[in-house]
Amino acid sequence: MQDLLGFDKMVTPIIIRILYFLGLLAVLAMTATALFQGRILVAIGLLVFGAIIVRVYSELLILLFRIHDNLVSINQQMKARNTSGPL
């Protein structure tokens, strides 16, 4: 709870994963709608490219948070080295 209230742990990556699955459900719904309208090529395009676009967008957002985690780790290591004294 302390990590969450102190903003030490990010909540957004979990939300991004949920939004990813909601995006996939939206792609499936649009694909089903296109199929019911008789647009088979549009449905195939939506299914393939829609799923890829949702995945890439989600990965880019997650990448930002992984970069943040790595920078925090590097910062902690640098602080540990500086407090340990001269070499």
C-alpha positions, -999 to +999 in steps of 0.1 A: +000+000+000+029+023+008+043+018-028+010+027-043+004+058-021+039+070-025+039+066-063+068+041-061+048+015-080+031+023-113-005+013-118-007+024-154+009-007-169-019-028-154-045-004-169-027-006-203-030-044-203-068-041-195-072-015-223-053-039-246-079-066-241-107-041-244-092-029-277-091-065-289-127-069-280-135-037-299-116-051-330-136-083-327-169-064-325-160-043-355-150-074-374-183-091-365-202-060-376-184-060-409-191-097-414-228-092-408-228-064-434-213-088-459-179-070-461-156-100-458-124-082-470-130-053-446-136-078-418-103-096-425-085-063-428-100-051-395-091-084-378-055-085-389-045-048-389-067-038-360-052-065-338-017-055-348-023-018-343-038-023-308-008-045-299+019-021-312+002+009-294+000-010-261+036-022-264+048+014-270+030+026-239+044-003-218+079+005-232+077+040-217+071+025-183+099+000-187+123+028-196+111+046-164+118+015-143+153+011-158+161+047-151+149+044-115+171+013-111+202+032-126+195+061-103+194+039-072+226+022-082+243+055-087+231+067-053+244+035-037+278+040-053+280+076-042+272+068-006+297+039-004+326+064-005+355+068-029+370+039-047 
